[in-house]
């Protein structure tokens, strides 16, 4: 599966999933599972603050 935050397309996917004109999902119903890929963790919190983050210990 890979690390979600290492995938450059995850942000586009989150935007489309939560866009009212596209999929219209509530951001609160979306969960991103990560080991905490630091460079994009801050970006995720800034761009999608209502998305739930699940930290997986490796």
N, C-alpha and C positions, 0 to 999 in steps of 0.2 A: 504494500500500500504506500509506504513512504511517509515522510514528514510533511504534514499539510502546509506548514508555513514555509517550506522550501520550494513549494510549487508556486510559480509566479502567477498562475491562473486562479488561485484560490480567492483572490480579492475581486476579480471580475465575476466569479461565480457567486460570491456573497452579495455583490451589488445586484446582480440579475435576480437572484432568489428573493431578495428583500424589496425589490422595486415594485411599487404598486401597479405599474403598467405592464409588468412582465409576469413573474410568478406570484408576487404579492404575499410571500410568507412573512410572518412576524419574525423579526430578528431574535426575539426572545425564545423562539422555537428552534433556533439553529445553534448547534454545538460544534466547535472545532476542537478536535483532540490533537494535542501537541506535546512534544517533549520540551518545548520552550525555546524554539529556534529564535534566539535573541534579536537578530536584525529585523525580523518582521513581526515580532510580538508587540512591540510598541506601535507599529503601523496598524496592526489588527485592532488594538484597543482604541487608537485614535479614529480610525475610519469606520469601525463597526462596534461602538461601545456597548450595544445591547446584546451582542452575540456572546453566548456562553463559551468559556474556554475550559477545557478539561485537560489537566496536566497528567501525562502518563510518565511514570518513572521507568527508566530503562535498566 
